[in-house]
Amino acid sequence: MEYVKMLTKRRNNLMDRYTDLINRNNLSEKELMIKRELRKQIMDLDFEIEEIE
């Protein structure tokens, strides 16, 4: 259960960063890549958390 809490906290931190990027205009190419990577990591964590629960 402690592991799920850690994963959830990590996911929430990534989601905060992702949301910040979503709310900004005129993202650079690097920021767009970061945004895509964050979304991928969030989806991976969602899947892992779901598998554990």
Order of alpha helices (4+ residues) and beta strands (2+ residues): alpha-alpha
